[in-house]
Amino acid sequence: MGSLRVFSTLTHDARIFVAGHKGLVGSAIVRRLTSYGFSNLVLKTRAELDLLDQAAVRDFFREEKIDFVFVCAAKVGGILHNSRHQADFIYENLMISANIIQAAALYDVKKLLYLGSSCIYPKFSPQPIPEEALLSGPLEPTNEGYAIAKIAGLKMCEKFYTQYGKCFVSVMPTNMYGPNDNFHPDHSHVIPGMMRRFHEAARGGASSVTVWGTGSPRREFLYSDDFAEAALTVMESYNEPGFLNVGTGEDVTICELAFTMAKVVGFKGEIIFDSSKPDGTPRKVLDVSKVKSLGWEPQISLEVGLRLAYEWALGADAFSLSPESRVVQVPGV
């Protein structure tokens, strides 16, 4: 697939910096760039480049002469970890965004793509959520620190575009999953967290898995390699001071997700929905008409994506952390 695509904005001799290249999203972008023959990638681990250090980031951009940037680096976590560490989330994500965006402007980066997140939309947004819903109402309180930091980052891109003419654009992805996801028992998002619980239950011979809530909330999920293709499409074709939603435009109930997950990992026991626990927002799905107008469409179905993610997790021994409760916490995703 990679060899069939023609690029004009991204050139194969360009120096491309993928910030956060070891994570879920950054690694998918690296895989996609590599598949298209881009070999001049600049990749730095956290030990090699501390993105919280403004001087170090400026020195890096000055020395490396970067042409294009994908800002995938961020401090992320599930709802529980996020709500308990809001000061850390707002500080670290503000610093990462500010340091990279300003240095990219100072040292004449040709184009920058910044990642927001659909969880920074107001708690009670219209469904499907259009880009215009941003800042139209109160945020989800448990996620406020992270959300404000990410909003600041995409607004920085917008203002550097309008004031200085810097081609810095942003995308707002839905819930993503795939290789290099975080399967920590406490700090993961809904799909890796649920996958871990069902995996442990299947391997341990458990008779049941309990999922928080009624199972009726609807959520949208996008495989990371599909997102990477969208990111390259936006980098190649979108040149406006704003941002685009990226998702499937389709959602499933948490109940449907749980039964599909059980099928993928081979769990044959009972799935119990604990209705005494909160459901969270009834529905969250993005309006993705604008990014689809650029010619991008997701290609990987949820079940296929879950199988690919599970195969990767098994091969990478991603479930090696000590197992904890088989209760899956899903509200707020």
C-alpha positions in Angstrom: 0.0 0.0 0.0 2.7 2.4 0.9 4.5 2.5 -2.4 1.3 3.6 -4.3 1.0 6.9 -2.6 2.5 10.1 -4.0 3.6 13.0 -1.8 4.4 16.6 -2.7 4.4 18.5 0.6 6.3 15.8 2.5 9.5 15.1 0.5 11.5 12.0 0.9 14.7 13.9 1.7 12.9 16.0 4.4 14.0 15.7 8.1 10.9 14.6 10.0 10.7 14.7 13.8 8.1 12.4 15.4 7.9 13.5 19.0 6.8 10.6 21.1 7.8 8.0 18.6 7.7 5.1 21.0 4.0 5.6 22.0 0.8 4.3 20.5 0.4 7.1 18.0 4.0 8.1 17.3 5.0 4.5 16.6 2.1 4.2 14.1 3.2 7.3 12.3 6.8 6.0 12.1 5.5 2.7 10.7 3.5 4.5 8.1 6.3 6.9 7.1 8.7 4.0 6.8 6.3 2.1 4.7 6.2 5.0 2.2 10.0 5.1 2.0 10.7 8.1 4.3 14.1 7.2 5.9 15.3 10.6 7.2 13.4 10.4 10.5 14.7 12.1 13.6 13.7 10.1 16.6 14.7 10.8 20.2 13.8 8.9 23.4 12.9 10.8 26.6 16.4 10.2 27.9 17.9 11.7 24.8 15.6 14.8 24.7 13.6 16.1 27.6 10.7 17.8 26.0 10.0 19.6 29.3 13.3 21.4 29.1 12.9 24.5 26.9 16.6 25.1 26.3 17.2 21.5 25.3 14.3 21.6 22.9 15.5 24.8 21.3 19.0 23.4 21.0 17.6 20.3 19.3 15.7 22.2 16.7 18.6 24.6 16.0 21.1 21.7 15.5 18.9 19.2 13.7 17.3 21.6 11.1 13.9 19.8 11.2 11.6 20.3 8.2 8.4 18.6 9.5 7.1 17.7 13.0 4.4 15.3 14.3 3.7 16.2 17.9 2.6 12.9 19.4 4.3 13.3 22.8 2.0 13.8 25.7 1.4 12.7 29.3 -1.7 10.4 29.0 -3.6 8.1 31.3 -7.0 6.6 32.0 -9.8 8.4 33.8 -8.7 7.4 37.3 -5.0 8.3 36.9 -6.0 11.5 35.1 -8.4 12.7 37.7 -5.9 12.1 40.5 -2.9 13.8 38.9 -4.4 16.9 37.2 -1.6 19.2 38.2 1.0 16.9 36.6 -1.2 16.5 33.5 -1.7 20.2 32.9 2.0 21.2 33.6 3.7 18.5 31.6 1.4 18.8 28.6 1.5 22.6 28.6 5.3 22.5 28.6 5.6 19.8 25.9 3.3 21.8 23.6 4.8 25.2 24.3 8.4 24.1 24.0 8.0 22.2 20.7 5.7 24.7 19.0 7.8 27.7 19.8 11.1 26.0 18.9 9.5 24.9 15.6 8.5 28.5 14.9 11.9 29.9 15.8 13.9 27.5 13.6 11.6 27.6 10.5 10.0 24.2 10.5 8.0 24.0 7.3 4.9 22.3 8.8 3.8 20.9 12.1 1.0 18.6 13.0 -0.3 18.7 16.6 -2.4 16.0 18.3 -5.3 17.0 20.5 -7.8 14.5 21.8 -11.6 14.2 21.5 -11.8 14.2 25.3 -11.1 17.9 25.3 -14.6 18.7 23.9 -17.2 19.9 26.3 -18.9 17.2 28.4 -22.3 17.8 26.9 -21.4 18.3 23.2 -23.8 17.7 20.4 -23.5 14.2 18.8 -21.7 13.6 16.4 -19.3 16.2 17.7 -18.4 18.9 15.2 -15.1 20.9 15.3 -17.1 24.0 16.2 -18.1 22.5 19.6 -14.7 23.2 21.0 -14.9 25.7 24.0 -18.7 25.8 23.7 -19.4 24.5 27.2 -17.9 23.1 30.5 -15.3 20.4 30.3 -15.4 17.0 32.0 -14.1 17.8 35.5 -12.1 14.6 35.9 -10.2 15.4 32.7 -9.9 19.2 33.0 -6.1 19.5 33.5 -5.3 17.4 30.5 -8.0 19.1 28.4 -6.9 22.6 29.1 -3.3 21.8 28.3 -4.2 20.2 24.9 -6.6 23.1 24.0 -3.7 25.5 24.7 -1.5 23.5 22.3 -3.9 23.5 19.4 -4.7 27.2 20.0 -1.0 27.9 20.0 -0.8 26.3 16.6 -3.7 28.4 15.4 -2.3 31.6 16.7 1.2 31.0 15.3 -0.5 30.3 11.9 -2.5 33.5 12.0 0.1 35.8 13.5 3.3 34.5 12.0 2.1 32.5 9.0 3.5 29.3 10.4 1.8 26.2 8.8 1.0 24.6 12.1 -2.2 22.5 12.0 -3.9 20.2 14.5 -6.0 17.0 14.5 -8.5 15.9 17.2 -8.4 12.0 17.2 -11.1 9.8 18.8 -10.2 7.0 21.2 -7.3 5.1 19.7 -5.8 1.7 20.2 -3.2 -0.6 18.7 0.5 -1.6 19.0 2.5 0.1 21.8 -0.7 0.9 23.7 -0.5 1.2 27.5 -1.8 -2.0 29.2 -1.1 -0.9 32.8 -3.8 -2.2 35.2 -4.5 1.3 36.6 -3.4 3.8 34.0 -4.7 2.5 30.7 -7.7 3.6 28.5 -10.8 1.5 27.9 -9.6 -0.9 25.2 -6.2 -1.9 26.6 -7.7 -2.0 30.1 -10.6 -4.2 29.0 -8.3 -6.4 26.9 -6.0 -7.0 29.8 -8.9 -8.0 32.1 -10.4 -10.4 29.6 -7.0 -11.9 28.8 -6.3 -12.5 32.5 -9.8 -14.0 33.0 -9.4 -16.3 30.0 -6.0 -17.5 30.9 -6.9 -17.8 34.6 -10.1 -19.7 34.0 -12.3 -17.1 35.6 -16.0 -17.6 35.3 -16.9 -14.0 34.8 -15.7 -10.5 34.1 -17.4 -7.4 35.5 -17.7 -4.2 33.5 -18.7 -0.9 35.1 -22.1 0.5 34.2 -25.0 -0.8 32.1 -23.0 -1.3 28.9 -25.3 1.2 27.1 -22.9 4.1 26.5 -21.7 4.4 23.0 -18.1 5.1 22.1 -16.0 5.4 18.9 -12.6 3.7 18.5 -9.9 4.0 15.8 -7.0 1.7 15.1 -3.7 3.6 15.3 -2.5 2.7 11.8 -5.7 4.1 10.4 -5.0 7.3 12.3 -1.4 7.5 11.0 -2.7 7.4 7.5 -5.1 10.3 8.3 -2.2 12.2 9.9 -0.2 12.0 6.8 -3.2 13.0 4.7 -3.6 16.1 6.9 0.1 16.9 6.8 0.0 16.6 3.0 -3.2 18.3 2.2 -4.6 20.5 5.0 -3.3 24.1 5.1 -5.7 26.1 7.3 -5.3 27.7 10.8 -7.5 25.2 12.6 -8.0 21.5 13.4 -9.8 18.5 12.1 -11.6 15.6 13.9 -10.2 12.1 13.0 -12.3 9.1 13.8 -14.5 6.5 12.2 -17.7 8.4 12.6 -19.2 5.2 13.9 -19.7 4.1 17.5 -20.5 0.9 19.4 -22.0 0.3 22.8 -19.6 -0.7 25.7 -21.7 -3.9 25.8 -20.9 -4.6 22.1 -17.2 -3.8 22.7 -17.1 -6.2 25.7 -18.6 -9.1 23.8 -16.3 -8.5 20.8 -13.3 -8.3 23.2 -14.3 -11.6 24.8 -14.5 -13.2 21.3 -11.0 -11.9 20.3 -9.2 -13.1 23.5 -11.1 -16.4 23.8 -13.0 -15.6 27.0 -16.0 -17.9 27.3 -17.3 -16.9 30.7 -20.1 -14.6 31.8 -19.9 -10.8 31.3 -21.6 -8.9 34.1 -22.5 -5.3 33.8 -22.5 -3.5 37.2 -25.4 -1.0 36.9 -24.6 0.5 40.3 -21.5 2.1 38.8 -21.8 5.2 36.6 -22.1 5.1 32.8 -20.6 8.4 32.1 -21.6 10.4 29.0 -24.3 8.4 27.0 -22.6 8.9 23.7 -19.4 10.3 22.2 -18.7 10.1 18.5 -17.0 12.6 16.2 -18.2 14.3 13.1 -15.4 13.4 10.6 -16.9 14.8 7.4 -14.1 17.4 7.0 -11.2 14.9 7.2 -13.0 12.5 4.9 -13.4 15.3 2.4 -9.5 15.2 2.0 -9.9 11.6 0.7 -9.1 9.6 3.8 -11.3 6.7 5.0 -10.6 4.3 7.9 -9.8 0.8 6.6 -9.6 -1.4 9.7 -12.8 -2.7 11.4 -13.1 -2.9 15.2 -12.8 -6.6 15.4 -9.9 -6.8 13.0 -8.2 -4.0 14.9 -8.7 -5.7 18.2 -7.2 -8.9 16.9 -4.2 -7.0 15.6 -3.7 -5.2 18.9 -4.1 -8.5 20.8 -1.5 -10.3 18.7 0.9 -7.4 19.3 0.3 -7.4 23.0 0.9 -11.2 23.3 4.1 -10.9 21.2 5.3 -7.9 23.3 4.4 -9.5 26.6 2.3 -6.4 27.3 0.3 -8.1 30.1 3.3 -8.9 32.2 2.5 -6.3 34.9 1.0 -7.9 38.1 -2.7 -8.6 37.4 -5.3 -6.7 39.5 -9.1 -6.6 39.7 -11.1 -8.0 36.8 -13.5 -5.0 37.1 -13.3 -2.9 33.9 -13.7 0.8 34.5 -15.1 2.5 31.4 -16.9 5.8 32.3 -15.4 8.9 30.8 -13.6 7.4 27.8 
